[in-house]
Amino acid sequence: MNLLTKFKQIFSENQIMVVLFGIIAGLVFPRLFDSLAPYTTQMLILIFFCSSLRLELKEIIAYAKDWKMLSMVNGFMLIFLPILMWLPLALFAPDWAMAFLILGAMPTGMTIALIADLFGGKTTLALVITATTSLLAPLTVPFVFWLTIGQAVPIPVVSLFTNLFITIVLPFIVATYVKQKRPKFVIKYDFWWREISIITFGILIATIVADTVGSEGAISLSYRDAGLVTVMLIYMSALVTISYFMSWWRTNSEKATIALCIVYLNNTLSLYIANKFFPDARLMTQLVILLLVINFLLPPFRWIAAHAVELDKRKTKTKSRRIK
């Protein structure tokens, strides 16, 4: 096995590492990737188009009909999670409370469907949660801010819905049409749809990191802040664990996908809200730090999803043996 073949094998087995590579590239080559910032929407469209070519419409409809699961997930994620993230900090570290409140109140990030695919989770479920949380966010975000800080912070409803339609709905409609008209073509190049999505996603991550870090300049983190962020991440891990067991009737891979959706939030929207309604340089820096930390933690999170998928396989095998 030559070096190139071995590299391809390592990359195919650890494609979630593209997140880590993207972060490093954005930090090391900020000028190069910052120049791509105006094209992030086009990147998202390409990612969702290629990803949608690999989705099953029947699965999406089936998940959309599970109102029990969607109600619990959306309620926990959009209402309880931000309040639970804000409350301990409001009492013991108020200088960080706003950053975690803003981040926690956000809907699921737009690229979660691809990340779920890299984790071996349920891409269609991730897409449904992205859509529902994004549609409900204009209602829940002002309510959560009014409930916690007494200030109703509106979010750009038209902009959010337009972005949702352009980056997710429209590519999905076009991809569905292509699948119906050219099914053999789509199946033949299935490998390339995935690879194009992954490469584009890596470039997108690098661009976002370069753009956010570049706009804030040098980022510093004191020992006290580092310790506080570490404690909060452990606390958030406990909240994510609760979300994993919340939909107990679902498969392990589906529960892992739900947990991942709660971890990977819409960082771009959080930066927008912080910049527009709370123009504080320290707050922006805190959000950038959280963005980097959460993305750095995604690759290690992969083993949890892999374990969940393995549990599902064992359960299926056990059932098959009992039937025989």
KEDREN-428983 format. One record per residue: residue in three letters; x, y, z negated of N, C-alpha, C in turn. Coordinates in steps of 0.001 Angstrom, whole numbers, plus 500000, padded with zeros to 6 digits. Atoms other than C-alpha are relative to their C-alpha. Layout:
ALA/X/Y/Z/X/Y/Z/X/Y/Z
...
END
This chain:
MET/500848/498799/500000/500000/500000/500000/500887/501256/500000
ASN/499174/498808/499926/501588/503273/501144/499478/501083/499059
LEU/500311/498942/500958/501531/506495/499137/498672/500686/500327
LEU/501225/499325/499590/498721/508098/501183/498770/499166/499669
THR/501115/500901/500300/496449/505064/500830/499737/499940/498499
LYS/500140/500049/501449/497120/504905/497100/499365/501284/499471
PHE/500571/498719/500418/496326/508610/496734/498506/500048/500303
LYS/501414/500030/499628/493030/508143/498599/499192/499136/499048
GLN/500690/500904/500919/492117/505243/496313/499809/500665/498636
ILE/500087/499313/501296/492894/507251/493168/498954/501102/500056
PHE/500946/498895/499861/490893/510214/494484/498570/499491/500084
SER/501357/500536/499848/487894/508077/495459/499456/499462/498693
GLU/500433/500551/501274/487801/506512/491999/499887/501068/498909
ASN/500017/498936/501009/488253/509808/490143/499629/501338/500635
GLN/500352/498798/499254/486447/512347/492282/499530/501142/499114
ILE/500403/498927/500908/485159/514252/489260/501197/500865/499633
MET/498798/499221/500276/488780/515387/488840/500092/501223/500892
VAL/500021/498826/499129/488021/517832/491651/499641/501243/499199
VAL/500339/498870/500876/486560/520048/488903/501265/500550/499361
LEU/498752/499594/500639/489896/520092/487082/500952/500623/501013
PHE/499130/499460/498947/491836/520631/490319/499525/501388/500435
GLY/500552/498715/499594/489490/523481/491248/500316/501095/498997
ILE/499694/499026/501049/490004/525220/487900/501472/500406/500063
ILE/498561/499721/499946/493783/524902/488116/500347/500842/501224
ALA/499729/499251/498770/493815/526128/491723/499534/501445/499883
GLY/500513/498650/500176/491662/529131/490815/500858/500840/499067
LEU/499134/499299/500937/493983/530027/487931/501374/500294/500594
VAL/498654/499864/499443/497233/529510/489865/500021/500894/501240
PHE/500052/499222/498761/496144/531068/493178/498748/500894/500028
PRO/501222/499182/500085/493545/533710/492176/499746/500853/501230
ARG/500184/499134/498831/494150/535997/495166/499484/499219/501195
LEU/500408/500830/498868/493744/533177/497684/498519/499657/499927
PHE/501387/500446/500131/490428/531909/496329/499027/501150/499724
ASP/500869/498851/500234/489086/535294/495249/499497/500591/501315
SER/500410/499494/498687/488959/536230/498941/498814/499224/500569
LEU/501126/500821/499540/486377/533433/499397/498717/500283/499222
ALA/501155/499706/500848/483998/534905/496790/498748/500402/500783
PRO/501217/499623/499257/481636/536455/499419/499295/498822/500668
TYR/500564/501140/499272/481014/532961/500837/499504/498887/499080
THR/500441/501033/500932/479853/531130/497709/498601/499468/500347
THR/501343/500452/499611/476237/531015/498932/500077/499005/501144
GLN/499831/500922/498871/477327/529395/502188/500569/498652/499544
MET/499455/501246/500539/479329/526848/500200/498911/499177/499323
LEU/501101/500690/500669/476297/526011/498076/499050/499370/501010
ILE/500891/500529/498962/474166/525568/501201/500599/498741/500614
LEU/499333/501165/499410/476726/523184/502716/499989/498816/499038
ILE/499996/501064/501006/476988/521200/499463/498625/499348/499900
PHE/501343/500553/500159/473224/520807/499121/499501/499329/501274
PHE/500405/500658/498758/472714/519975/502784/500604/498602/500083
CYS/499330/501305/499939/475301/517173/502710/499499/499068/498908
SER/500500/500827/501098/474069/515960/499318/498577/499526/500275
SER/501400/500346/499731/470418/516009/500451/499873/498902/501046
LEU/500009/501076/499004/471280/513711/503351/500081/498629/499328
ARG/499822/501257/500723/471972/511075/500692/498925/499797/498928
LEU/501066/500101/500993/468821/511655/498605/498777/499285/500563
GLU/501232/500681/499613/465595/509658/498650/498803/500828/499519
LEU/501154/499170/500312/462395/511706/498797/499057/499307/499014
LYS/500894/500736/500887/460404/508953/497039/500442/500106/498545
GLU/499481/499891/501362/462683/509118/493996/499727/501381/499422
ILE/500242/498634/500460/462336/512895/493774/498537/500170/499585
ILE/501433/499904/500308/458530/512654/493868/499676/499242/498723
ALA/500256/500812/501188/458568/509908/491244/500446/500726/498729
TYR/499517/499252/501162/460680/512003/488849/499135/501233/499739
ALA/500819/498793/500144/458568/515107/489515/498652/499687/499350
LYS/501284/500395/500581/455470/513167/488435/500089/499656/498517
ASP/499837/500357/501411/456943/512266/485044/499949/501276/499149
TRP/500167/498755/500732/455519/515278/483211/500446/499876/498539
LYS/499563/500205/501383/456313/513766/479813/501502/500264/499876
MET/498552/499811/500028/460041/513630/480556/500375/501445/500292
LEU/499649/498636/499593/460170/517016/482306/499607/501019/498930
SER/500423/499078/501061/458231/518737/479511/500982/499972/498836
MET/499067/500138/501117/460563/517374/476841/501363/500585/500349
VAL/498678/499523/499581/463737/518130/478820/500011/501521/500127
ASN/500036/498558/499794/462717/521651/479840/499773/500756/498687
GLY/500239/499358/501279/461368/522515/476389/501235/500017/499120
PHE/498787/500092/500819/464494/521308/474621/501094/500898/500552
MET/498888/499293/499377/466885/522870/477121/499797/501520/500006
LEU/500231/498575/499805/465240/526281/477639/499559/500743/498745
ILE/500487/499348/501220/463792/526954/474164/500843/499634/498778
PHE/499342/500431/501235/465339/524877/471391/501522/500093/500073
LEU/498539/499998/499890/468923/524604/472704/500608/501379/499764
PRO/499384/498684/500246/469692/528353/472911/499804/500497/498569
ILE/500241/499566/501379/468102/529000/469509/500926/499250/499039
LEU/499137/500806/500863/470028/526136/467902/501474/500353/500175
MET/498621/499566/499769/473262/527396/469510/500252/501374/499383
TRP/499847/498625/500505/472658/530984/468380/499951/500077/498476
LEU/500287/499854/501429/471462/530427/464793/501227/499879/499094
PRO/498856/500088/500919/474656/529149/463056/501017/501118/500214
LEU/499046/498926/499727/476787/531774/464791/499475/501342/499506
ALA/500592/498762/500508/474358/534559/463884/500238/500144/498503
LEU/499784/499993/501441/474933/533586/460251/501478/500097/499627
PHE/498603/500129/500414/478682/532838/460212/501020/500657/500943
ALA/499065/499379/499049/480258/534354/463360/499211/500820/501015
PRO/500872/499218/499126/477998/537057/464821/500671/500547/501249
ASP/499306/499472/498831/480696/538272/467229/499970/499021/501181
TRP/500097/500998/498941/480259/535007/469199/498557/499573/500268
ALA/501388/500463/499907/476509/534549/468755/499374/500313/501355
MET/500625/499585/498750/475480/536494/471879/500495/499168/501180
ALA/499440/500789/498893/477813/534546/474190/499344/498624/500078
PHE/500615/501329/500014/476406/531180/473115/498497/500082/500249
LEU/501422/499833/499743/472840/532522/473184/499739/500163/501492
ILE/500174/499772/498560/473185/533758/476762/500247/498715/500777
LEU/499675/501237/499284/474859/530559/477936/498936/498934/499764
GLY/500964/501042/500342/472399/528295/476110/498632/500206/500608
ALA/501324/499709/499461/469342/530047/477545/499904/499791/501507
MET/499977/500100/498542/470389/529435/481146/499416/498676/500510
PRO/500444/501261/499372/468831/526855/483503/501206/499171/500421
THR/498917/500870/499542/470864/523971/484873/500706/500613/501205
GLY/499209/499467/498899/473678/524912/487256/499581/499415/501341
MET/500472/500376/498669/472938/524752/490976/500712/498774/500582
THR/499227/501095/499403/475664/522193/491745/499944/498706/499179
ILE/500051/501162/500884/474626/519657/489094/499687/498705/500747
ALA/500360/501212/499254/473201/517242/491687/501250/499285/500494
LEU/498765/500604/499518/476656/516694/493163/500814/499433/498843
ILE/499256/500488/501159/478268/516372/489731/499386/498702/499480
ALA/500672/501229/500427/475657/513771/488765/500380/498838/500907
ASP/499590/501029/499041/476576/511857/491910/501413/499521/499698
LEU/498615/500359/500329/480265/511952/490955/500071/499191/498710
PHE/500030/500715/501268/479368/510674/487491/499331/498633/500114
GLY/500739/501244/499859/477338/507802/488888/498605/500100/499419
GLY/501329/499787/500542/474163/509364/487530/498948/500050/501091
LYS/501126/499924/499074/470826/510013/489217/499935/501396/500621
THR/499948/498720/499311/471276/512788/491771/498615/500608/500166
THR/501355/499497/499784/467559/513068/492490/499412/500577/498712
LEU/500485/499499/501286/466742/513502/488793/500655/501340/499674
ALA/499282/498751/500249/469413/516198/488468/499432/501133/500853
LEU/500572/498990/499108/467905/518019/491456/498644/500483/499488
VAL/501320/499637/500538/464419/517943/489910/500146/500883/498763
ILE/499791/499204/501206/465710/519281/486577/500533/501387/500355
THR/499500/498700/499539/467618/522042/488392/498846/500883/500457
ALA/501130/499238/499457/464440/523103/490188/499050/500460/498895
THR/500978/499653/501039/462155/523005/487128/500550/501020/499001
THR/499424/499041/500952/464539/524807/484755/500182/501371/500637
SER/499823/498723/499306/465259/527490/487370/498668/500712/500190
LEU/501325/499400/499822/461534/528035/487986/499425/500523/498686
LEU/500536/499603/501309/460762/528285/484255/500851/501066/499310
ALA/499081/499069/500661/463790/530414/483291/499499/501443/499950
PRO/500500/498613/500086/462157/533765/484218/499006/500215/498867
LEU/500943/499897/501107/459570/533025/481519/500675/499739/498653
THR/499411/500409/501276/461711/531367/478862/501127/500910/499534
VAL/498861/499156/500403/464788/533632/478912/499544/501255/499253
PRO/500465/498829/500765/462911/536850/477930/499408/499625/498642
PHE/500611/500437/501257/460976/534908/475282/501060/499641/498963
VAL/498937/500419/500926/464121/533391/473724/500756/501206/499470
PHE/499283/498808/500446/465904/536755/473605/499142/500846/499065
TRP/500906/499251/500881/462855/538446/472068/499894/499319/498639
LEU/500148/500760/501235/462575/535664/469482/501246/500079/499126
THR/498748/500040/500757/466258/535766/468475/500548/501382/499649
ILE/499390/498690/500247/467441/539366/468842/499004/501153/500098
GLY/501015/498963/499944/464157/541216/469257/500058/500869/501231
GLN/499876/499243/498752/465037/542366/472768/499642/499103/501165
ALA/500417/500801/498848/463199/541003/475792/500879/500345/501198
VAL/499079/499780/498892/465853/540631/478483/499440/499335/501252
PRO/500521/500599/498760/464346/540143/481951/501135/499450/500849
ILE/498995/500501/499070/466175/538155/484577/499515/500299/501412
PRO/500376/499641/498625/466231/538860/488328/499160/498915/500650
VAL/500907/501054/499537/463172/536793/489251/500092/499805/501512
VAL/499977/500093/498531/463156/537599/492968/501332/499437/500476
SER/498667/500464/499609/466904/537069/493252/500184/498524/499683
LEU/499853/501393/500403/466770/533773/491331/499193/499073/500909
PHE/500847/500828/499146/463864/532373/493350/500522/499961/501436
THR/499441/499954/498646/465426/533523/496623/501227/499113/500101
ASN/498789/500818/500020/468731/531913/495690/499655/498521/499922
LEU/500445/501388/500138/466916/528725/494664/499488/499461/501336
PHE/500551/500430/498717/465088/528567/497995/501090/499839/501056
ILE/498967/500019/498966/468120/529359/500157/501013/498895/499774
THR/498913/500946/500276/470623/527111/498403/499542/498565/499760
ILE/500464/501360/500308/468439/524129/497432/498847/499559/500893
VAL/501212/500426/499287/464996/524039/499058/500219/499931/501501
LEU/499809/499953/498553/465942/525083/502571/500958/498913/500510
PRO/499120/501091/499558/468963/522724/502907/499348/498630/499864
PHE/500679/501281/500190/466817/519894/501519/498985/499745/501111
ILE/500983/500139/498921/464071/520537/504102/500694/499646/501316
VAL/499257/500259/498756/466589/520626/506969/500599/498600/499978
ALA/499395/501334/500115/468367/517493/505687/498946/498903/500153
THR/501092/500976/499867/465044/515634/505387/499577/499857/501457
TYR/500357/500017/498571/464209/516585/508987/501051/499235/500808
VAL/498912/500694/499298/467621/515381/510204/499948/498504/499724
LYS/500086/501418/500361/467196/512088/508321/498877/499298/500757
GLN/501133/500591/499269/463838/511492/510015/500287/499867/501492
LYS/499733/499984/498569/465098/512356/513496/501219/499169/500385
ARG/498755/500727/499677/468579/510805/513338/500427/499125/498821
PRO/499662/500821/501181/468546/508126/510601/501300/499208/500157
LYS/498777/500783/499774/471316/506007/512164/501242/500878/499885
PHE/498887/499053/500073/473590/509040/512505/500316/500346/498553
VAL/499817/499647/501409/473059/509973/508857/500641/498848/499226
ILE/499463/501179/500694/473759/506428/507645/501438/499722/500430
LYS/498665/500290/499461/476814/506018/509888/501073/500864/499344
TYR/499008/499078/500539/478568/509079/508458/499713/500350/498530
ASP/500323/499777/501406/477347/508708/504875/501240/500343/499182
PHE/498751/499749/500729/480944/508638/503597/500425/501461/500136
TRP/499537/498638/499751/481709/511996/505183/499107/501050/499363
TRP/500881/499036/500674/478634/513733/503765/500456/500188/498556
ARG/499548/499946/501392/479899/512889/500287/501338/500736/499886
GLU/498680/499388/500074/483506/513901/501004/499951/501503/500281
ILE/500149/498564/499697/482503/517229/502561/499437/500738/498791
SER/500589/499399/501193/480364/517970/499498/501047/500175/498910
ILE/499004/499975/501071/483211/517144/497116/501075/501043/500259
ILE/498944/499034/499655/485856/519179/498945/499475/501430/499883
THR/500607/498663/500079/483526/522175/499274/499763/500398/498553
PHE/500242/499732/501411/482630/521868/495595/501288/500403/499296
GLY/498706/499651/500585/486307/521947/494626/500407/501419/500349
ILE/499684/498633/499570/486822/525108/496659/499092/501007/499299
LEU/500950/499116/500678/483691/526631/495105/500408/500230/498548
ILE/499549/499871/501387/484934/525931/491570/501217/500921/499924
ALA/498797/499164/499986/488317/527478/492407/499648/501461/500269
THR/500418/498635/499667/486582/530526/493895/499331/500681/498816
ILE/500698/499432/501161/484319/531045/490871/500991/500336/498883
VAL/499001/499761/501046/487241/530702/488452/500869/501200/500348
ALA/499147/498886/499575/489441/533080/490477/499257/501325/499917
ASP/500795/498768/500003/486628/535615/490751/499722/500485/498577
THR/500341/499609/501367/485593/535577/487078/501237/500373/499189
VAL/498774/499704/500744/489110/535441/485642/500646/501260/500531
GLY/499392/498813/499396/490352/538039/488103/499307/501276/499584
SER/500753/498805/500376/487599/540457/487154/500219/500393/498547
GLU/499807/499716/501422/488408/540144/483462/501458/500246/499630
GLY/498588/499837/500299/492183/540269/483716/500502/498874/499112
ALA/499422/501027/500865/494289/538381/481193/499016/499624/498893
ILE/500913/500493/501026/492266/536212/478816/500808/499481/498817
SER/499304/500442/501208/493470/535759/475251/498994/499407/499028
LEU/500864/500690/500952/492073/533518/472544/500769/499829/498697
SER/499331/500097/501289/493011/533861/468884/499800/498612/499408
TYR/500129/501296/500659/493471/530858/466592/498609/499849/499392
ARG/501334/500035/500599/490243/531760/464839/498939/499725/501058
ASP/500954/500214/498915/488348/531934/468156/500093/498582/500549
ALA/499802/501360/499490/489863/528664/469339/499366/498981/499059
GLY/500599/500904/500968/488808/526948/466140/498484/500072/500018
LEU/501444/499816/499966/485323/528423/466344/499390/499321/501232
VAL/500490/500634/498767/484865/527296/469961/500052/498485/499871
THR/499870/501453/500185/486101/523807/469033/498877/499459/499119
VAL/501079/500423/500902/483631/523526/466147/498657/500050/500720
MET/501267/499864/499282/480793/524760/468353/499844/498927/501077
LEU/500069/501064/498992/481654/522231/471057/499618/498672/499354
ILE/500374/501212/500739/481426/519447/468485/498512/500057/499633
TYR/501404/499793/500350/478094/520879/467320/499107/499813/501231
MET/500755/500142/498756/476878/521110/470927/499963/498551/500469
SER/499972/501425/499651/477947/517496/471482/498912/499240/499262
ALA/501074/500632/500776/475553/516501/468715/498639/500325/500613
LEU/501261/499612/499360/472746/518457/470428/499803/499253/501317
VAL/500071/500736/498732/473557/516809/473758/499668/498535/499740
THR/500298/501389/500369/473471/513407/472035/498510/499833/499721
ILE/501449/500031/500247/469941/514213/470848/499244/499984/501318
SER/500676/499944/498698/468971/515071/474416/500122/498670/500754
TYR/499800/501288/499338/470383/511731/475577/498922/499003/499574
PHE/500973/500963/500513/468006/509763/473353/498560/500522/500050
MET/501315/499386/499972/465091/512133/473888/499041/499249/500924
SER/500830/500760/499048/463771/510257/476946/500357/498522/499875
TRP/499562/501355/500341/464183/506831/475369/499485/498934/500956
TRP/500573/501000/499117/462013/505032/477918/500690/499933/501358
ARG/499267/499962/498739/464325/505958/480788/501269/499150/499916
THR/498770/500800/499968/467431/504025/481902/501159/500808/499432
ASN/498833/499327/500578/470838/504811/480429/500606/501013/500965
SER/499435/499071/499022/472069/506417/483662/499122/501244/500148
GLU/500910/498848/499944/468964/508643/483737/500172/500870/498761
LYS/499790/499241/501235/469508/509646/480108/501337/500743/500045
ALA/498701/499335/499857/473160/510428/480889/499895/501189/500941
THR/500211/498894/499064/472011/512599/483803/499327/501180/499300
ILE/500680/498947/500765/469673/514541/481495/500992/500718/499091
ALA/498996/499406/500883/472517/515085/479022/500965/500878/500784
LEU/499084/499234/499158/474784/516268/481831/499363/501312/500450
CYS/500712/498786/499594/472146/518765/483005/499995/501032/498893
ILE/500007/499095/501143/472111/520249/479516/501390/500555/499729
VAL/498622/499532/500174/475906/520516/479469/500377/501018/501065
TYR/499556/499173/498877/476357/522086/482909/498934/501038/500331
LEU/500993/498942/499851/474453/525372/482811/500402/500995/501091
ASN/499783/499030/498924/474136/528217/485321/500885/501135/499492
ASN/499045/499018/500511/477288/530143/484427/499938/501319/500760
THR/500068/498783/499197/476878/532610/487291/498893/500919/499496
LEU/501119/499215/500513/473494/533732/485960/500317/500576/498626
SER/499641/499508/501338/474881/534038/482424/500932/501204/500097
LEU/499097/498863/499806/477661/536348/483651/499244/501219/500510
TYR/500801/498901/499466/475109/538423/485562/499225/500696/498878
ILE/500803/499438/501093/472876/538895/482503/500886/500745/499003
ALA/499093/499349/500944/475823/539708/480247/500491/501331/500553
ASN/499471/498782/499384/477188/542278/482683/498936/501091/500128
LYS/501062/499030/499754/473808/543940/483338/499379/500553/498716
PHE/500735/499580/501194/472229/544052/479882/500880/500168/498764
PHE/499105/499889/501148/475190/543725/477498/501417/500293/500500
PRO/498695/499677/499394/478143/545529/479168/501111/500132/498962
ASP/498945/500057/501001/480773/544451/476678/501123/499121/500550
ALA/498868/500731/499421/484221/543393/477923/500300/498728/499203
ARG/499716/501172/500837/484677/541023/474962/498977/498891/500271
LEU/501044/500988/499720/481339/539304/475689/500265/499297/501327
MET/499689/500596/498698/482309/538764/479332/501176/499038/499884
THR/498834/500867/500207/485652/537330/478251/499600/498707/499299
GLN/500464/501187/500717/483913/534960/475833/499265/499043/500938
LEU/500742/500838/499064/481594/533702/478583/500936/499334/501004
VAL/499015/500584/499080/484535/533167/480953/500745/498854/499303
ILE/499321/501054/500766/486307/531164/478224/499110/498764/499901
LEU/500932/501126/500092/483197/529003/477726/499841/499310/501347
LEU/500081/500565/498652/482937/528533/481500/501179/499075/500276
LEU/498799/500794/499752/486516/527282/481690/500031/498752/499118
VAL/499957/501127/500934/486244/525069/478594/499026/498904/500414
ILE/501009/500991/499618/483033/523357/479726/500404/499260/501262
ASN/499552/500663/498769/484446/522681/483182/501194/499082/499751
PHE/498867/500853/500348/487656/521309/481674/499534/498705/499341
LEU/500499/501173/500723/485557/518903/479591/499192/499046/500884
LEU/500801/500860/499127/483625/517505/482571/500692/498679/500353
PRO/499361/501291/499688/486243/514912/483648/499972/498994/498855
PRO/500104/500969/501096/486447/513314/480144/498572/499511/499759
PHE/501407/500365/500187/482630/513301/480060/499604/498846/500915
ARG/500347/500997/498989/482687/510905/483003/499894/498589/499419
TRP/500006/501367/500538/483398/507816/480903/498677/499683/499316
ILE/501304/500212/500634/480113/508325/479044/498981/499550/501038
ALA/500918/500365/498917/478162/508228/482295/500338/498630/500565
ALA/499579/501304/499480/480222/505277/483527/499555/498878/499067
HIS/500446/500993/500991/479443/503413/480312/498495/499793/500076
ALA/501462/500087/499886/475732/504218/480709/499596/499182/501212
VAL/500286/500761/498781/475722/502873/484274/500311/498521/499796
GLU/499612/501389/500258/477520/499721/483107/498968/499300/499113
LEU/501049/500564/500857/474898/499182/480395/498762/499639/500815
ASP/501147/500282/499126/472165/499404/483053/500237/498744/500821
LYS/499666/501184/499202/473959/496797/485176/499888/498722/499171
ARG/500070/501170/500886/474273/494419/482227/498545/499653/499683
LYS/501409/500217/500301/470603/494902/481384/499283/499361/501173
THR/500611/500562/498786/469602/494150/484983/500398/498542/500177
LYS/499522/501377/499878/471762/491011/485037/499317/499089/498991
THR/500652/500793/501050/470264/489827/481748/498565/499672/500376
LYS/501375/500214/499580/466728/490275/483095/499920/498984/501135
SER/499974/500933/498861/467634/488405/486280/500206/498569/499537
ARG/499745/501326/500534/468971/485471/484286/498758/499432/499302
ARG/501209/500466/500708/465821/485305/482158/498926/499588/500986
ILE/501000/500357/498987/463622/485283/485263/500314/498667/500637
LYS/499578/501290/499400/465661/482438/486760/499771/498841/499032
END
